[in-house]
Amino acid sequence: MKFTELNLDEQLLEAISYMGFENATPIQEKAIPLILDNRDLIACAQTGTGKTGAFVLPILNKLVGKKDSSVNTLIVVPTRELAIQIEQQIQGLSYFVSVGSMAIYGGGGGKDWDNEKDALVNGRDIIVATPGKLLAHLKLGYVKFDKVEHFILDEADRMLDMGFIDDLKKIISYLPKKHQTLLFSATMPKTISELAKRILVNPAEIKLSISKPAEGVKQQLYLTYDNQKIPVLCHILKERKDYDSIIVFTSTKSKVSEIVSQLRKSGFPAQGISSNLEQDRREEVLRGFRSKRIRILVATDVMSRGIDIKEINMVVNYDVPHDAEDYVHRVGRTARANTKGEAFTLVNQKDMFRMRKIEALIETSLPKSNPNEEIGDGPKWEERSVKPQGKKKRYNNRKKRNFKLKKKHGDKS
């Protein structure tokens, strides 16, 4: 379906055309009419499907001709990277529409705080915020959300995984009783369904097909011992000298600097990004990666969702992600917008079970290779069935995860 068929304002259509978009993605085609019709909505769609546009476009359409400067729309997201990305997309799409927006997130200094306070007090049409920083402003009493008409939760599953459920409840308590609520999530666990029941009124539901990497991604596994991972990674990079945009994912912040150091010693200038970096430095690294000044970026999963960088040639999973869905998000960074890309995963013996779960999720048996002769043989692939967890085991695993999250975020309850 073309955007011109979605009853959007001419000024908005002009901005869409200016950005080079013509056809709506499936999530946009389904969501935009429902949002324009003022329905509450719960939508399940993975990263890379255009879900930011699915809620930004109809909201901007409603704001055309708005006279006052009060906060009309509040978008809450789990990470500062996603807040920045959405606010940038709002700016691009509202180029021909008079709409003001502001991203509010942690990590800034006093000047950032003053600018955020000004936006909240004197009004911006759209506020995009992370929970913690927004609550810090709300608790000081000068924020008025009495005219908010639209409340949007993006990456809701990730927010719950990060332990933000109590923060979300507090934020919702500041909103007027009557408002439109839109909940977007890449996955739909029971916790999301329960949250939706509490905060949405007679919602419409959209569920796209099971999460799978885009057809344009060529996926392959390398079976490696841990001490072979850097040599294998360097071998992959040497064979793809023409690639100018590569992300290497690792599951822990501590490994980022270690991998960067090893790559540099091997002649591959790389940069790392994780929550350990100061915000200004993180944004500087992202700008360098977007502009292709930085060819190889080593990152944690904070980058697997909520960043929109086109034309990434290759993704390498230095280790297998803990959750099968995170594999889809990582791999979804490449082969976007009908382009081609490659995704390699380095799998050691202990991660084979996780990899089998990923294969079960994406319903694909991925090709498996051993390192070349110079590096030496890796472990042999173990073919075992993936048994579904029973209810008791899933409950216990969830309890353990929630306990770790509470401990991490200082919750002593």
Contacts in CASP RR format, 6 or more apart in sequence:
PFRMAT RR
TARGET T0000
AUTHOR 0000-0000-0000
METHOD contacts of the structure
MODEL  1
MKFTELNLDEQLLEAISYMGFENATPIQEKAIPLILDNRDLIACAQTGTG
KTGAFVLPILNKLVGKKDSSVNTLIVVPTRELAIQIEQQIQGLSYFVSVG
SMAIYGGGGGKDWDNEKDALVNGRDIIVATPGKLLAHLKLGYVKFDKVEH
FILDEADRMLDMGFIDDLKKIISYLPKKHQTLLFSATMPKTISELAKRIL
VNPAEIKLSISKPAEGVKQQLYLTYDNQKIPVLCHILKERKDYDSIIVFT
STKSKVSEIVSQLRKSGFPAQGISSNLEQDRREEVLRGFRSKRIRILVAT
DVMSRGIDIKEINMVVNYDVPHDAEDYVHRVGRTARANTKGEAFTLVNQK
DMFRMRKIEALIETSLPKSNPNEEIGDGPKWEERSVKPQGKKKRYNNRKK
RNFKLKKKHGDKS
1 23 0 8 1.000
1 24 0 8 1.000
1 29 0 8 1.000
2 22 0 8 1.000
2 23 0 8 1.000
2 24 0 8 1.000
3 13 0 8 1.000
3 16 0 8 1.000
3 21 0 8 1.000
3 22 0 8 1.000
3 23 0 8 1.000
3 24 0 8 1.000
3 57 0 8 1.000
4 13 0 8 1.000
6 24 0 8 1.000
6 28 0 8 1.000
6 29 0 8 1.000
6 32 0 8 1.000
6 33 0 8 1.000
6 36 0 8 1.000
6 57 0 8 1.000
7 33 0 8 1.000
7 36 0 8 1.000
8 16 0 8 1.000
8 32 0 8 1.000
8 57 0 8 1.000
8 58 0 8 1.000
8 61 0 8 1.000
9 61 0 8 1.000
9 64 0 8 1.000
9 97 0 8 1.000
11 64 0 8 1.000
11 96 0 8 1.000
11 97 0 8 1.000
12 57 0 8 1.000
12 60 0 8 1.000
12 61 0 8 1.000
12 64 0 8 1.000
12 93 0 8 1.000
12 96 0 8 1.000
12 97 0 8 1.000
14 96 0 8 1.000
15 92 0 8 1.000
15 93 0 8 1.000
15 94 0 8 1.000
15 95 0 8 1.000
15 96 0 8 1.000
15 97 0 8 1.000
16 22 0 8 1.000
16 57 0 8 1.000
16 93 0 8 1.000
18 95 0 8 1.000
18 96 0 8 1.000
19 92 0 8 1.000
19 93 0 8 1.000
24 32 0 8 1.000
25 49 0 8 1.000
25 50 0 8 1.000
25 54 0 8 1.000
26 49 0 8 1.000
26 208 0 8 1.000
27 43 0 8 1.000
27 45 0 8 1.000
27 49 0 8 1.000
27 50 0 8 1.000
27 51 0 8 1.000
27 54 0 8 1.000
27 206 0 8 1.000
27 208 0 8 1.000
28 50 0 8 1.000
28 51 0 8 1.000
28 53 0 8 1.000
28 54 0 8 1.000
28 57 0 8 1.000
30 43 0 8 1.000
30 54 0 8 1.000
30 206 0 8 1.000
31 41 0 8 1.000
31 43 0 8 1.000
31 51 0 8 1.000
31 54 0 8 1.000
31 55 0 8 1.000
31 58 0 8 1.000
31 206 0 8 1.000
32 54 0 8 1.000
32 57 0 8 1.000
32 58 0 8 1.000
34 41 0 8 1.000
34 204 0 8 1.000
34 206 0 8 1.000
35 41 0 8 1.000
35 54 0 8 1.000
35 55 0 8 1.000
35 58 0 8 1.000
35 59 0 8 1.000
35 180 0 8 1.000
35 182 0 8 1.000
36 58 0 8 1.000
36 61 0 8 1.000
36 62 0 8 1.000
38 180 0 8 1.000
39 180 0 8 1.000
39 202 0 8 1.000
39 203 0 8 1.000
39 204 0 8 1.000
40 180 0 8 1.000
40 181 0 8 1.000
40 182 0 8 1.000
40 200 0 8 1.000
40 201 0 8 1.000
40 202 0 8 1.000
40 203 0 8 1.000
40 204 0 8 1.000
41 181 0 8 1.000
41 182 0 8 1.000
41 183 0 8 1.000
41 200 0 8 1.000
41 203 0 8 1.000
41 204 0 8 1.000
41 205 0 8 1.000
41 206 0 8 1.000
42 183 0 8 1.000
42 185 0 8 1.000
42 192 0 8 1.000
42 196 0 8 1.000
42 200 0 8 1.000
42 203 0 8 1.000
42 204 0 8 1.000
42 205 0 8 1.000
42 206 0 8 1.000
43 51 0 8 1.000
43 54 0 8 1.000
43 182 0 8 1.000
43 183 0 8 1.000
43 184 0 8 1.000
43 185 0 8 1.000
43 205 0 8 1.000
43 206 0 8 1.000
43 207 0 8 1.000
44 185 0 8 1.000
44 186 0 8 1.000
44 187 0 8 1.000
44 188 0 8 1.000
44 206 0 8 1.000
44 207 0 8 1.000
44 208 0 8 1.000
45 51 0 8 1.000
45 54 0 8 1.000
45 184 0 8 1.000
45 186 0 8 1.000
45 206 0 8 1.000
45 208 0 8 1.000
46 186 0 8 1.000
46 208 0 8 1.000
46 211 0 8 1.000
46 325 0 8 1.000
46 328 0 8 1.000
46 329 0 8 1.000
46 332 0 8 1.000
47 186 0 8 1.000
47 304 0 8 1.000
47 305 0 8 1.000
47 306 0 8 1.000
47 328 0 8 1.000
47 329 0 8 1.000
47 332 0 8 1.000
48 332 0 8 1.000
48 336 0 8 1.000
49 208 0 8 1.000
51 154 0 8 1.000
51 184 0 8 1.000
52 85 0 8 1.000
52 86 0 8 1.000
52 89 0 8 1.000
52 154 0 8 1.000
52 308 0 8 1.000
53 89 0 8 1.000
53 93 0 8 1.000
54 184 0 8 1.000
55 75 0 8 1.000
55 152 0 8 1.000
55 154 0 8 1.000
55 182 0 8 1.000
55 184 0 8 1.000
56 86 0 8 1.000
56 89 0 8 1.000
56 90 0 8 1.000
56 93 0 8 1.000
57 93 0 8 1.000
59 73 0 8 1.000
59 126 0 8 1.000
59 150 0 8 1.000
59 152 0 8 1.000
60 90 0 8 1.000
60 93 0 8 1.000
60 94 0 8 1.000
60 97 0 8 1.000
60 99 0 8 1.000
62 149 0 8 1.000
62 150 0 8 1.000
63 72 0 8 1.000
63 73 0 8 1.000
63 97 0 8 1.000
63 99 0 8 1.000
63 125 0 8 1.000
63 126 0 8 1.000
64 97 0 8 1.000
65 98 0 8 1.000
66 72 0 8 1.000
66 99 0 8 1.000
66 125 0 8 1.000
68 147 0 8 1.000
69 122 0 8 1.000
69 123 0 8 1.000
69 124 0 8 1.000
69 125 0 8 1.000
70 123 0 8 1.000
70 144 0 8 1.000
70 147 0 8 1.000
71 120 0 8 1.000
71 123 0 8 1.000
71 124 0 8 1.000
71 125 0 8 1.000
71 126 0 8 1.000
71 127 0 8 1.000
71 144 0 8 1.000
71 145 0 8 1.000
71 147 0 8 1.000
71 148 0 8 1.000
72 125 0 8 1.000
72 126 0 8 1.000
72 147 0 8 1.000
72 148 0 8 1.000
72 149 0 8 1.000
72 150 0 8 1.000
73 125 0 8 1.000
73 126 0 8 1.000
73 127 0 8 1.000
73 148 0 8 1.000
73 149 0 8 1.000
73 150 0 8 1.000
73 151 0 8 1.000
73 152 0 8 1.000
74 126 0 8 1.000
74 127 0 8 1.000
74 129 0 8 1.000
74 145 0 8 1.000
74 148 0 8 1.000
74 150 0 8 1.000
74 151 0 8 1.000
74 152 0 8 1.000
74 171 0 8 1.000
74 175 0 8 1.000
75 86 0 8 1.000
75 126 0 8 1.000
75 127 0 8 1.000
75 128 0 8 1.000
75 129 0 8 1.000
75 152 0 8 1.000
75 154 0 8 1.000
76 129 0 8 1.000
76 130 0 8 1.000
76 131 0 8 1.000
76 134 0 8 1.000
76 151 0 8 1.000
76 152 0 8 1.000
76 153 0 8 1.000
76 154 0 8 1.000
76 159 0 8 1.000
76 168 0 8 1.000
76 171 0 8 1.000
77 83 0 8 1.000
77 86 0 8 1.000
77 128 0 8 1.000
77 129 0 8 1.000
77 130 0 8 1.000
77 154 0 8 1.000
77 155 0 8 1.000
77 159 0 8 1.000
77 306 0 8 1.000
78 130 0 8 1.000
78 131 0 8 1.000
78 155 0 8 1.000
78 158 0 8 1.000
78 159 0 8 1.000
78 162 0 8 1.000
78 164 0 8 1.000
78 305 0 8 1.000
79 105 0 8 1.000
79 130 0 8 1.000
79 155 0 8 1.000
79 158 0 8 1.000
79 302 0 8 1.000
79 305 0 8 1.000
79 306 0 8 1.000
80 103 0 8 1.000
80 105 0 8 1.000
80 106 0 8 1.000
80 107 0 8 1.000
80 130 0 8 1.000
80 279 0 8 1.000
80 282 0 8 1.000
81 282 0 8 1.000
81 286 0 8 1.000
81 302 0 8 1.000
81 303 0 8 1.000
81 306 0 8 1.000
81 307 0 8 1.000
82 154 0 8 1.000
82 155 0 8 1.000
82 305 0 8 1.000
82 306 0 8 1.000
82 307 0 8 1.000
83 103 0 8 1.000
83 104 0 8 1.000
83 105 0 8 1.000
83 128 0 8 1.000
83 129 0 8 1.000
83 130 0 8 1.000
84 103 0 8 1.000
84 105 0 8 1.000
84 283 0 8 1.000
85 306 0 8 1.000
85 307 0 8 1.000
85 308 0 8 1.000
86 103 0 8 1.000
86 128 0 8 1.000
86 154 0 8 1.000
87 101 0 8 1.000
87 102 0 8 1.000
87 103 0 8 1.000
87 128 0 8 1.000
89 308 0 8 1.000
90 99 0 8 1.000
90 100 0 8 1.000
90 101 0 8 1.000
90 126 0 8 1.000
90 128 0 8 1.000
91 101 0 8 1.000
94 100 0 8 1.000
94 101 0 8 1.000
99 125 0 8 1.000
99 126 0 8 1.000
100 124 0 8 1.000
100 125 0 8 1.000
100 126 0 8 1.000
101 124 0 8 1.000
101 125 0 8 1.000
101 126 0 8 1.000
101 127 0 8 1.000
101 128 0 8 1.000
102 115 0 8 1.000
102 116 0 8 1.000
102 119 0 8 1.000
102 120 0 8 1.000
102 124 0 8 1.000
102 126 0 8 1.000
102 127 0 8 1.000
102 128 0 8 1.000
103 128 0 8 1.000
103 129 0 8 1.000
104 116 0 8 1.000
104 119 0 8 1.000
104 120 0 8 1.000
104 127 0 8 1.000
104 128 0 8 1.000
104 129 0 8 1.000
104 130 0 8 1.000
104 133 0 8 1.000
104 134 0 8 1.000
104 137 0 8 1.000
105 129 0 8 1.000
105 130 0 8 1.000
105 133 0 8 1.000
105 279 0 8 1.000
106 130 0 8 1.000
106 132 0 8 1.000
106 133 0 8 1.000
106 279 0 8 1.000
107 133 0 8 1.000
107 278 0 8 1.000
107 279 0 8 1.000
108 279 0 8 1.000
108 280 0 8 1.000
116 133 0 8 1.000
116 137 0 8 1.000
117 137 0 8 1.000
117 142 0 8 1.000
119 127 0 8 1.000
120 127 0 8 1.000
120 137 0 8 1.000
120 142 0 8 1.000
120 143 0 8 1.000
121 142 0 8 1.000
121 143 0 8 1.000
127 134 0 8 1.000
131 159 0 8 1.000
131 164 0 8 1.000
131 167 0 8 1.000
131 168 0 8 1.000
131 171 0 8 1.000
132 164 0 8 1.000
132 167 0 8 1.000
134 171 0 8 1.000
135 167 0 8 1.000
135 170 0 8 1.000
135 171 0 8 1.000
137 143 0 8 1.000
138 170 0 8 1.000
138 171 0 8 1.000
138 174 0 8 1.000
143 174 0 8 1.000
145 174 0 8 1.000
145 175 0 8 1.000
145 176 0 8 1.000
146 176 0 8 1.000
147 176 0 8 1.000
148 175 0 8 1.000
148 176 0 8 1.000
148 179 0 8 1.000
149 179 0 8 1.000
149 180 0 8 1.000
150 179 0 8 1.000
150 180 0 8 1.000
150 181 0 8 1.000
150 182 0 8 1.000
151 172 0 8 1.000
151 175 0 8 1.000
151 179 0 8 1.000
151 180 0 8 1.000
151 181 0 8 1.000
151 182 0 8 1.000
152 181 0 8 1.000
152 182 0 8 1.000
152 183 0 8 1.000
152 184 0 8 1.000
153 159 0 8 1.000
153 168 0 8 1.000
153 181 0 8 1.000
153 182 0 8 1.000
153 183 0 8 1.000
153 184 0 8 1.000
153 185 0 8 1.000
154 184 0 8 1.000
155 184 0 8 1.000
155 185 0 8 1.000
155 186 0 8 1.000
155 305 0 8 1.000
155 306 0 8 1.000
156 183 0 8 1.000
156 184 0 8 1.000
156 185 0 8 1.000
156 192 0 8 1.000
156 195 0 8 1.000
157 185 0 8 1.000
157 186 0 8 1.000
157 187 0 8 1.000
157 188 0 8 1.000
157 189 0 8 1.000
157 191 0 8 1.000
157 192 0 8 1.000
158 186 0 8 1.000
158 305 0 8 1.000
159 165 0 8 1.000
159 168 0 8 1.000
160 189 0 8 1.000
160 191 0 8 1.000
160 192 0 8 1.000
160 195 0 8 1.000
161 401 0 8 1.000
161 405 0 8 1.000
162 405 0 8 1.000
162 409 0 8 1.000
163 402 0 8 1.000
163 405 0 8 1.000
163 406 0 8 1.000
163 409 0 8 1.000
165 191 0 8 1.000
165 195 0 8 1.000
168 195 0 8 1.000
172 199 0 8 1.000
181 199 0 8 1.000
181 200 0 8 1.000
181 201 0 8 1.000
181 203 0 8 1.000
183 192 0 8 1.000
183 195 0 8 1.000
183 196 0 8 1.000
183 199 0 8 1.000
183 200 0 8 1.000
183 203 0 8 1.000
185 192 0 8 1.000
186 211 0 8 1.000
186 305 0 8 1.000
186 325 0 8 1.000
186 329 0 8 1.000
187 211 0 8 1.000
187 325 0 8 1.000
188 207 0 8 1.000
196 203 0 8 1.000
210 361 0 8 1.000
210 363 0 8 1.000
211 325 0 8 1.000
211 328 0 8 1.000
211 361 0 8 1.000
211 362 0 8 1.000
212 328 0 8 1.000
212 362 0 8 1.000
212 363 0 8 1.000
212 364 0 8 1.000
213 219 0 8 1.000
213 328 0 8 1.000
213 331 0 8 1.000
213 332 0 8 1.000
213 335 0 8 1.000
213 343 0 8 1.000
213 362 0 8 1.000
214 332 0 8 1.000
214 335 0 8 1.000
214 336 0 8 1.000
215 335 0 8 1.000
216 335 0 8 1.000
216 338 0 8 1.000
216 339 0 8 1.000
216 340 0 8 1.000
216 341 0 8 1.000
217 331 0 8 1.000
217 332 0 8 1.000
217 334 0 8 1.000
217 335 0 8 1.000
217 340 0 8 1.000
217 341 0 8 1.000
217 342 0 8 1.000
217 343 0 8 1.000
218 340 0 8 1.000
218 341 0 8 1.000
218 342 0 8 1.000
218 343 0 8 1.000
219 331 0 8 1.000
219 342 0 8 1.000
219 343 0 8 1.000
219 344 0 8 1.000
219 345 0 8 1.000
219 364 0 8 1.000
219 366 0 8 1.000
219 367 0 8 1.000
220 342 0 8 1.000
220 343 0 8 1.000
220 344 0 8 1.000
220 345 0 8 1.000
220 366 0 8 1.000
220 367 0 8 1.000
220 368 0 8 1.000
220 369 0 8 1.000
221 344 0 8 1.000
221 345 0 8 1.000
221 346 0 8 1.000
221 347 0 8 1.000
221 355 0 8 1.000
221 366 0 8 1.000
221 367 0 8 1.000
221 368 0 8 1.000
221 369 0 8 1.000
222 232 0 8 1.000
222 236 0 8 1.000
222 344 0 8 1.000
222 345 0 8 1.000
222 346 0 8 1.000
222 347 0 8 1.000
222 368 0 8 1.000
222 369 0 8 1.000
222 370 0 8 1.000
222 371 0 8 1.000
223 347 0 8 1.000
223 348 0 8 1.000
223 368 0 8 1.000
223 369 0 8 1.000
223 370 0 8 1.000
223 378 0 8 1.000
223 379 0 8 1.000
223 380 0 8 1.000
223 381 0 8 1.000
224 232 0 8 1.000
224 346 0 8 1.000
224 347 0 8 1.000
224 348 0 8 1.000
224 371 0 8 1.000
224 378 0 8 1.000
224 379 0 8 1.000
225 348 0 8 1.000
225 349 0 8 1.000
225 378 0 8 1.000
225 379 0 8 1.000
226 348 0 8 1.000
228 371 0 8 1.000
228 375 0 8 1.000
228 376 0 8 1.000
228 378 0 8 1.000
229 318 0 8 1.000
229 319 0 8 1.000
229 346 0 8 1.000
229 348 0 8 1.000
230 259 0 8 1.000
230 262 0 8 1.000
230 263 0 8 1.000
230 266 0 8 1.000
231 371 0 8 1.000
231 375 0 8 1.000
232 346 0 8 1.000
232 371 0 8 1.000
232 375 0 8 1.000
233 248 0 8 1.000
233 259 0 8 1.000
233 263 0 8 1.000
233 316 0 8 1.000
233 318 0 8 1.000
233 346 0 8 1.000
234 263 0 8 1.000
234 266 0 8 1.000
234 268 0 8 1.000
235 371 0 8 1.000
235 372 0 8 1.000
235 375 0 8 1.000
236 314 0 8 1.000
236 316 0 8 1.000
236 344 0 8 1.000
237 246 0 8 1.000
237 263 0 8 1.000
237 268 0 8 1.000
237 296 0 8 1.000
240 246 0 8 1.000
240 313 0 8 1.000
240 314 0 8 1.000
240 342 0 8 1.000
243 295 0 8 1.000
243 313 0 8 1.000
243 314 0 8 1.000
244 292 0 8 1.000
244 295 0 8 1.000
244 313 0 8 1.000
245 289 0 8 1.000
245 292 0 8 1.000
245 295 0 8 1.000
245 309 0 8 1.000
245 311 0 8 1.000
245 312 0 8 1.000
245 313 0 8 1.000
245 314 0 8 1.000
246 295 0 8 1.000
246 296 0 8 1.000
246 297 0 8 1.000
246 312 0 8 1.000
246 313 0 8 1.000
246 314 0 8 1.000
246 315 0 8 1.000
246 316 0 8 1.000
247 297 0 8 1.000
247 298 0 8 1.000
247 299 0 8 1.000
247 303 0 8 1.000
247 312 0 8 1.000
247 314 0 8 1.000
247 315 0 8 1.000
247 316 0 8 1.000
247 330 0 8 1.000
247 333 0 8 1.000
247 334 0 8 1.000
248 259 0 8 1.000
248 263 0 8 1.000
248 270 0 8 1.000
248 296 0 8 1.000
248 297 0 8 1.000
248 298 0 8 1.000
248 299 0 8 1.000
248 315 0 8 1.000
248 316 0 8 1.000
248 318 0 8 1.000
249 299 0 8 1.000
249 300 0 8 1.000
249 301 0 8 1.000
249 303 0 8 1.000
249 304 0 8 1.000
249 315 0 8 1.000
249 316 0 8 1.000
249 317 0 8 1.000
249 318 0 8 1.000
249 321 0 8 1.000
249 330 0 8 1.000
250 256 0 8 1.000
250 259 0 8 1.000
250 298 0 8 1.000
250 299 0 8 1.000
250 300 0 8 1.000
250 318 0 8 1.000
250 319 0 8 1.000
251 300 0 8 1.000
251 301 0 8 1.000
251 319 0 8 1.000
251 321 0 8 1.000
251 322 0 8 1.000
252 300 0 8 1.000
253 274 0 8 1.000
253 275 0 8 1.000
253 276 0 8 1.000
253 300 0 8 1.000
255 318 0 8 1.000
255 319 0 8 1.000
256 272 0 8 1.000
256 273 0 8 1.000
256 274 0 8 1.000
256 276 0 8 1.000
256 298 0 8 1.000
256 299 0 8 1.000
256 300 0 8 1.000
257 272 0 8 1.000
259 270 0 8 1.000
259 298 0 8 1.000
259 318 0 8 1.000
260 270 0 8 1.000
260 271 0 8 1.000
260 272 0 8 1.000
260 298 0 8 1.000
263 269 0 8 1.000
263 270 0 8 1.000
263 296 0 8 1.000
263 298 0 8 1.000
264 270 0 8 1.000
268 296 0 8 1.000
269 295 0 8 1.000
269 296 0 8 1.000
270 294 0 8 1.000
270 295 0 8 1.000
270 296 0 8 1.000
270 297 0 8 1.000
270 298 0 8 1.000
271 285 0 8 1.000
271 289 0 8 1.000
271 294 0 8 1.000
271 296 0 8 1.000
271 297 0 8 1.000
271 298 0 8 1.000
272 285 0 8 1.000
272 297 0 8 1.000
272 298 0 8 1.000
272 299 0 8 1.000
273 282 0 8 1.000
273 285 0 8 1.000
273 286 0 8 1.000
273 297 0 8 1.000
273 298 0 8 1.000
273 299 0 8 1.000
273 300 0 8 1.000
273 302 0 8 1.000
273 303 0 8 1.000
274 299 0 8 1.000
274 300 0 8 1.000
274 302 0 8 1.000
275 300 0 8 1.000
275 302 0 8 1.000
277 285 0 8 1.000
285 294 0 8 1.000
285 297 0 8 1.000
286 307 0 8 1.000
286 309 0 8 1.000
288 294 0 8 1.000
289 297 0 8 1.000
289 309 0 8 1.000
290 309 0 8 1.000
297 303 0 8 1.000
298 318 0 8 1.000
301 321 0 8 1.000
301 326 0 8 1.000
301 329 0 8 1.000
301 330 0 8 1.000
303 333 0 8 1.000
304 321 0 8 1.000
304 326 0 8 1.000
304 329 0 8 1.000
304 330 0 8 1.000
304 332 0 8 1.000
304 333 0 8 1.000
305 329 0 8 1.000
307 333 0 8 1.000
309 333 0 8 1.000
310 336 0 8 1.000
310 337 0 8 1.000
310 339 0 8 1.000
311 336 0 8 1.000
311 339 0 8 1.000
312 333 0 8 1.000
312 334 0 8 1.000
312 336 0 8 1.000
312 341 0 8 1.000
313 334 0 8 1.000
313 341 0 8 1.000
313 342 0 8 1.000
314 334 0 8 1.000
314 341 0 8 1.000
314 342 0 8 1.000
314 343 0 8 1.000
314 344 0 8 1.000
315 330 0 8 1.000
315 331 0 8 1.000
315 332 0 8 1.000
315 333 0 8 1.000
315 334 0 8 1.000
315 342 0 8 1.000
315 343 0 8 1.000
315 344 0 8 1.000
316 343 0 8 1.000
316 344 0 8 1.000
316 345 0 8 1.000
316 346 0 8 1.000
317 327 0 8 1.000
317 330 0 8 1.000
317 331 0 8 1.000
317 343 0 8 1.000
317 344 0 8 1.000
317 345 0 8 1.000
317 346 0 8 1.000
318 346 0 8 1.000
319 346 0 8 1.000
319 348 0 8 1.000
319 351 0 8 1.000
320 327 0 8 1.000
320 345 0 8 1.000
320 347 0 8 1.000
320 351 0 8 1.000
320 354 0 8 1.000
320 355 0 8 1.000
320 358 0 8 1.000
321 327 0 8 1.000
321 330 0 8 1.000
321 354 0 8 1.000
321 358 0 8 1.000
322 354 0 8 1.000
324 354 0 8 1.000
324 357 0 8 1.000
324 358 0 8 1.000
324 360 0 8 1.000
324 361 0 8 1.000
325 361 0 8 1.000
327 345 0 8 1.000
327 358 0 8 1.000
327 361 0 8 1.000
327 362 0 8 1.000
328 361 0 8 1.000
328 362 0 8 1.000
330 343 0 8 1.000
331 343 0 8 1.000
332 343 0 8 1.000
334 341 0 8 1.000
334 342 0 8 1.000
334 343 0 8 1.000
335 341 0 8 1.000
345 355 0 8 1.000
345 366 0 8 1.000
347 355 0 8 1.000
347 368 0 8 1.000
348 379 0 8 1.000
349 379 0 8 1.000
349 382 0 8 1.000
352 379 0 8 1.000
352 381 0 8 1.000
352 382 0 8 1.000
353 384 0 8 1.000
353 386 0 8 1.000
355 366 0 8 1.000
356 384 0 8 1.000
356 386 0 8 1.000
357 386 0 8 1.000
359 365 0 8 1.000
359 366 0 8 1.000
360 386 0 8 1.000
368 381 0 8 1.000
370 376 0 8 1.000
370 377 0 8 1.000
370 378 0 8 1.000
371 377 0 8 1.000
371 378 0 8 1.000
389 397 0 8 1.000
405 411 0 8 1.000
406 412 0 8 1.000
406 413 0 8 1.000
END
